[in-house]
Each structure stands twice: as structure tokens, then as C-alpha cells.
Amino acid sequence: MTVSWEDDLSLALRIADAADALTTDRFRANDLQVTTKPDLTPVTDADRRTELAIRAILKSERPGDAVLGEEFDGTGESARLWVIDPIDGTKNYVRGVPVWATLIALVVDHEPVVGVVSAPALGRRWWAAAGSGAFTRDVDGSERAIRASAVTHLSDASFSFSDHVGWNDVAASGTDSSAGFHTLLDTCWRSRAYGDFWSHLLVAEGAVDIAAEPQLNPWDVAALVPVVREAGGLITRFDGTPTFGGAGTTSCVTTNGHLHDEVVALLRP
């Protein structure tokens, strides 16, 4: 039996609208409150307000579902889990760099089935539901289906990442992937650090062919999975296993599918 996730996708898109209003209102605000979390990453009043607003909508619309977010404790036990990152790219947000987004995912029986990524400062949004294709809204407001590229050789591929952090940190990522990282830098046609969610979604829409990061949290990756898959790409850990699942940090490599085995062979522990 085919399961439709359209109602959940519609809800996620409405949640993204509400989140956009909150995050854009506080973006570049002179009185933005920024504090440092125990893991030494920044958090703003906008992060917290946005997550609380999302949780309130979910409590009203999906009271039986569990919620996992970046800024507050998880709620409930359910086969249906909403995973939210109110602002992915907080360091960009606090400095006035427009590359940040709200990530909203529905995970059912440990499988991400709905994903929405909204980047209002870029004028962009991406979304997908399992079995229904992947789509984006461009800066002019038009909407289109997206598809990963057909590039088949690393020498023709564009590679994106966030920064150098974590690539040789065995304690954090479980492996030293620096050799594979530098091979990609040296071999690929082009390398750029677009960063965070954007790298992976550029793969989904065919503008980039490979994206990789050694350390991500569950809320960083859950919303990416349906979009990348529905666009014909692949998204896994560096060892080729599912990138979403379990607690703690995970590695993540996204490709157009054609290059995946070759890239995983370079990055595999």
C-alpha cells in the first residue's frame, strides 16, 4: 500500500512559513541576544523563539507525535518523530551572513519521510515527501521540481563542504577522513565551501555533485534526507550506512548517486 505524506508535508510547509516570519524579524537585529551553549556553539533568542513556536504548532496539530529539536529536550515516545533545527547556520545568522535555514523533518519508524528546508534570507526553500518528488522555490517565487546531476567522473564534479573542522578529529567522528577529503579537493573539477544545509541541497538540485561533512547532529541531516533521495541523489554516512539514526554526531556525504560508491571509498573509515 502506498502511503501519502501530503498532509504532513503541508503542515511542515506552514510551519516553515511561521518560522520564516520569526527568523527574518530577528536577522541583523541590533538587540539580538547571543549566548554560548555548553558545546561552545552560539545560540540566539531567535533560535529559541522559533523552536518554541514550532513545538507549539506541532503540539496543536500533531499532539501524539514526538519532537526532537536542537535547543530543547525531546518530547514523548512515538513511531512518528518531528526533528527540527530552528536555525541551521547560527554562526552565519549572528554575523549577518544570509546562509542559514530552518530545517523541519518528519521521521516515521526511524525513516525520514518529509523534509522542508527554508532559507528566507536567500529567498529559497526546498521540500520533499517520500514518493512525491523534490521541489524548490526560487528567489522569484517560482517553483520547480529538482533533480541531481548526471556527472559520472570526479574530474568533472563540483564538491562542497563547510570548513576544515573535524576532518582529522578521530575522537569526534570515529575516523580520520582527512586523506579522502584532500583527495576530493585535489581531484574534483571545482571545490567550494558553500556550507551547512546549502551544500547538500545544491547537490539535490544538480548545481553541485558532492557534499560532505564529518560531524553533524540528527537535526542537521533529517530534513535533507527526503529532499536528496527524491531528487535522485544519495545521502549516507562516510561508511555508506544511513546518515540518520541513533544519538550523537554523524558523518554525512551527499552525491548525485553516480559518484557515491567512489566517494564513499575515499571517505570510508
Order of alpha helices (4+ residues) and beta strands (2+ residues): alpha-beta-beta-alpha-beta-beta-alpha-beta-beta-beta-beta-beta-beta-alpha-alpha-beta-alpha-beta-alpha-alpha-beta-beta-alpha
